[in-house]
């Protein structure tokens, strides 16, 4: 029987999973999460029902053998690009949200559960905290506060490799700006295969997104804390789950917003245009980081399916960049590719505790 990789990608509004062989995807699905099921405190509280959903689907599809499990890597300490075996200390950091609270924190614990269930190893690959930033990019302007790399590293790396393969480009000899647009938005300057600068796509930097605030005026933030007495948990949730399109328009569904725009909703258009405007500004900043030596602008993630978004980016940036649209999160495929490379001993594997 062909070797199988089980890939698990928990997102803020769904759990995506798939079983891959070397030749095909045996099955792939997305299980939506109801708003009432989303934890307002710690995403780990969602573990039981997400686990049960996966168990049900594996039984439904008659999956009884898996060779390796790969989970989406969540918010941990800064790590090198590569694979990490899921261990107790990693799971504890996810459980306690030691470095941050995000749905991707469930990837490691779910991988560990199903690794134990099938008696096979469990890994995370290129987690969101992959850190290859240049020293200059870390300086914030306030001593004691540093900029950190929190991005969609898995899809950014995998998509760029695919684009380079298709165009016979050497990823280690070219520069790219890579934009992943999903619930959060990452805009990355990739120099010779390294993500030398990227906005913190979860909390504090870059454009606002369907759910997140991005970079905001500091005076407004201070007013929230000191004048409205907002505590840390409430503030964190506001900035990461209740801002952006969700905050302005009551939905994080870009397709719904696009439909409103088509029906003549001027306010929806204003807000959506503002998000695109901020993405364009961040792309310009990353072009400056790369000294305007850019082989291509690669746009990926779920929002890359949005016709309105694509048209706006092409209209405003098409003369400055060669733009490649590669829609979809593509993260399950990236995890599967990494899983087979681990089985073939062709991937760097690191110890989380070292």
C-alpha positions in Angstrom: 0.0 0.0 0.0 1.2 3.5 -0.8 2.6 5.6 2.0 0.1 8.1 3.4 0.5 11.5 5.0 -2.3 12.9 7.1 -2.1 16.7 7.0 -4.1 18.9 9.5 -4.6 22.6 9.2 -6.8 24.3 11.9 -7.9 27.7 10.9 -9.9 30.4 12.7 -13.2 29.4 11.0 -12.6 25.8 9.9 -10.4 22.7 10.2 -8.9 21.5 6.9 -7.5 18.1 6.6 -6.4 15.7 3.8 -4.8 12.3 3.3 -2.2 12.2 0.6 -0.3 9.4 -1.2 2.7 10.0 -3.4 0.4 9.9 -6.4 -2.9 11.6 -5.3 -5.0 13.2 -2.7 -7.2 10.4 -1.3 -9.6 12.9 0.3 -9.6 16.5 1.3 -12.2 18.4 3.2 -13.0 21.5 5.2 -15.1 21.3 8.3 -16.5 24.7 9.3 -16.5 25.9 12.9 -19.6 27.7 14.1 -19.2 31.1 15.7 -20.6 29.7 19.0 -17.8 27.1 19.0 -14.9 29.5 18.8 -13.2 30.0 22.1 -12.8 33.6 23.3 -10.1 32.7 25.8 -7.7 30.0 24.6 -8.1 28.2 21.3 -7.0 24.9 22.9 -10.5 24.7 24.4 -11.6 23.8 20.8 -9.4 20.7 20.7 -12.0 18.1 21.7 -14.6 18.8 19.0 -12.0 19.5 16.3 -10.4 16.1 17.2 -13.8 14.4 17.1 -14.5 15.9 13.7 -11.3 14.4 12.2 -12.0 11.0 13.8 -15.4 10.9 12.2 -14.1 11.8 8.8 -11.3 9.3 8.9 -13.8 6.6 9.8 -16.2 7.7 7.1 -13.4 7.4 4.5 -12.1 4.1 5.9 -8.6 5.3 6.7 -6.9 2.8 8.9 -3.3 3.3 8.0 -1.2 6.5 8.1 2.6 6.7 7.9 3.2 10.2 9.2 1.1 13.1 10.5 1.9 16.7 9.8 0.1 19.5 11.7 0.1 23.2 11.0 2.8 24.9 13.1 1.4 27.6 15.4 2.8 30.4 17.6 6.0 29.2 19.3 9.4 30.7 20.0 11.3 31.9 16.9 12.4 28.8 14.9 14.5 27.9 11.9 12.8 26.9 8.7 12.3 23.1 8.6 10.5 20.2 10.4 10.1 19.7 14.2 8.9 16.5 15.9 6.0 17.3 18.2 7.1 16.9 21.8 5.6 17.5 25.2 7.2 20.9 25.7 5.9 22.1 22.4 2.4 20.9 23.2 2.6 22.6 26.6 3.5 25.9 24.9 0.6 25.5 22.6 -1.8 24.6 25.4 -0.9 27.6 27.5 -0.7 29.9 24.5 2.7 30.9 25.9 3.7 32.9 22.8 0.3 33.7 21.5 -3.2 32.4 20.9 -4.2 31.3 17.4 -6.1 28.5 15.8 -2.8 27.1 14.3 -1.8 26.3 17.9 -4.0 23.2 17.5 -2.0 21.8 14.7 0.7 20.3 16.8 -1.6 18.8 19.5 -3.9 17.3 16.9 -0.9 15.9 15.0 0.4 14.3 18.2 -3.0 12.8 19.0 -3.3 11.1 15.6 0.3 10.2 15.5 -0.3 8.2 18.7 -3.5 6.8 17.3 -1.8 5.4 14.2 1.5 4.8 16.1 3.5 7.0 13.7 5.6 10.2 14.1 4.0 13.6 14.2 5.7 16.8 13.0 5.1 20.5 12.3 6.8 22.1 9.3 7.7 25.8 8.7 5.5 27.1 11.5 4.2 30.7 11.6 7.2 31.8 13.7 9.9 30.9 11.1 12.4 33.7 11.7 14.9 34.7 9.0 14.6 38.4 9.4 17.6 40.7 9.0 18.8 42.5 12.1 17.8 45.8 10.7 14.2 44.6 10.4 14.0 43.8 14.1 14.6 47.3 15.4 11.3 48.8 16.4 12.3 52.3 17.5 11.6 51.6 21.2 14.4 50.0 23.2 13.1 46.7 24.7 10.5 46.2 21.9 11.6 44.2 18.9 9.8 43.3 15.7 9.0 39.6 15.4 8.4 37.3 12.4 4.9 35.9 12.6 3.7 35.0 9.1 2.2 32.4 6.8 5.7 30.9 6.3 4.5 27.5 5.2 2.5 28.7 2.2 4.9 31.5 1.4 7.8 29.1 1.1 5.9 26.3 -0.6 4.2 28.6 -3.2 7.5 30.3 -4.1 9.2 27.0 -4.6 6.3 25.9 -6.9 6.5 29.2 -8.9 10.3 28.8 -9.3 9.9 25.2 -10.4 7.3 26.2 -13.1 9.5 29.1 -14.4 12.9 27.4 -14.1 14.0 30.0 -11.6 16.6 29.4 -8.8 14.9 30.4 -5.6 18.4 31.0 -4.0 19.4 33.5 -6.7 16.2 35.5 -7.1 14.2 38.0 -5.0 10.4 37.9 -4.5 7.7 39.8 -2.8 5.2 37.2 -1.6 1.8 38.2 -0.3 -0.4 35.6 1.5 -3.9 36.9 2.0 -6.3 34.9 4.2 -7.8 35.6 7.7 -4.5 37.4 8.2 -2.2 39.0 5.6 1.5 38.5 5.3 3.7 40.6 3.0 7.1 39.1 2.7 10.4 40.2 1.2 12.2 37.0 0.2 15.8 37.4 -0.7 17.6 34.4 -2.2 15.1 32.0 -0.5 15.2 33.7 2.9 12.3 35.7 4.4 14.4 38.7 5.4 11.5 40.9 6.3 7.8 40.3 6.9 5.0 42.1 8.8 3.7 40.4 11.9 0.5 39.0 10.4 -1.1 38.2 13.7 -0.7 41.2 15.9 0.8 44.6 15.4 2.1 45.2 11.8 1.1 45.4 8.2 -2.3 45.9 6.5 -5.5 45.1 8.3 -7.1 41.9 7.1 -10.5 40.1 7.2 -10.1 39.7 11.0 -7.0 41.6 12.2 -6.1 45.2 12.9 -2.7 45.4 11.4 -0.6 48.5 12.2 -2.8 51.1 14.0 -2.4 54.6 15.3 -0.7 54.4 18.7 -2.8 57.2 20.2 -5.9 55.2 19.5 -4.4 52.1 21.0 -3.4 54.0 24.2 -7.0 55.4 24.5 -8.4 51.8 24.3 -6.2 50.8 27.2 -6.2 53.8 29.4 -9.5 55.5 28.8 -11.7 52.5 28.1 -9.8 50.3 30.6 -9.7 47.4 28.2 -7.9 44.4 29.6 -5.3 42.3 27.8 -7.5 39.4 26.7 -10.2 41.7 25.4 -7.7 43.9 23.6 -5.9 40.9 22.0 -9.2 39.4 20.8 -10.3 42.8 19.4 -7.1 43.2 17.5 -6.8 39.6 16.2 -10.3 38.4 15.7 -12.8 41.3 15.7 -11.0 44.0 13.6 -10.5 44.5 9.9 -13.4 43.6 7.7 -15.1 41.9 10.6 -15.0 45.0 12.7 -16.1 47.4 10.1 -18.6 45.2 8.1 -19.6 42.5 10.6 -18.1 39.7 8.5 -14.7 38.2 7.7 -16.0 36.6 4.5 -14.4 38.5 1.6 -16.8 36.9 -0.9 -19.8 38.4 1.0 -18.1 41.8 1.0 -17.4 41.5 -2.8 -21.1 40.6 -3.3 -22.1 43.7 -1.3 -19.9 45.9 -3.5 -21.5 44.5 -6.6 -24.9 45.4 -5.2 -23.7 49.0 -4.8 -22.7 49.1 -1.1 -20.4 52.1 -1.0 -19.3 51.6 2.6 -18.3 48.0 1.9 -16.3 49.3 -1.1 -14.6 51.9 1.0 -13.4 49.4 3.6 -12.4 46.8 1.1 -10.5 49.4 -1.0 -8.7 50.5 2.2 -7.5 47.0 2.9 -6.2 46.7 -0.6 -4.6 50.1 -0.3 -2.7 49.0 2.8 -1.6 45.8 1.1 -0.2 47.9 -1.8 1.6 50.2 0.7 3.3 47.2 2.4 4.3 45.7 -1.0 6.0 49.0 -1.8 7.8 48.9 1.5 9.1 45.4 0.8 10.2 46.4 -2.7 12.4 49.1 -1.0 13.8 46.4 1.4 14.9 44.5 -1.7 16.3 47.6 -3.3 13.6 47.3 -6.0 15.4 44.2 -7.4 12.3 42.0 -7.6 11.9 39.0 -9.9 8.1 38.8 -9.3 5.3 39.7 -7.0 3.5 36.4 -5.9 0.0 36.7 -4.5 -1.5 33.7 -2.8 -3.9 32.7 -0.1 -7.7 32.4 -0.1 -8.3 36.1 -1.0 -6.3 35.6 -4.2 -9.5 34.0 -5.6 -11.3 37.3 -5.2 -11.7 38.9 -8.6 -12.0 42.4 -7.2 -8.8 42.0 -5.2 -6.9 40.7 -8.2 -8.2 43.5 -10.5 -7.2 46.2 -8.1 -3.7 44.8 -7.5 -3.1 44.3 -11.3 -4.4 47.8 -12.0 -2.2 49.6 -9.5 0.9 47.4 -9.5 0.9 45.7 -12.9 3.3 48.2 -14.4 5.8 47.9 -11.6 5.9 44.1 -11.1 5.5 40.9 -12.9 2.5 39.6 -10.9 1.8 35.9 -10.4 -1.5 35.0 -8.9 -1.4 31.6 -7.2 -4.7 31.4 -5.3 -5.4 29.2 -2.3 -3.8 28.5 1.0 -2.0 25.5 -0.5 -0.9 24.6 3.1 -2.2 21.0 3.1 -0.2 20.2 0.0 2.9 21.9 1.5 2.6 19.8 4.6 2.2 16.6 2.6 5.2 17.5 0.5 7.2 18.0 3.7 5.9 14.7 5.1 7.2 12.7 2.1 10.5 14.6 2.2 10.8 13.6 5.9 10.1 10.0 5.0 12.7 10.2 2.3 15.2 11.8 4.7 15.4 14.9 2.5 14.4 17.5 5.0 16.1 19.2 7.9 14.6 18.0 11.2 15.2 20.0 14.4 14.7 19.4 18.1 12.3 21.9 19.6 14.0 21.8 22.9 17.4 22.9 21.5 
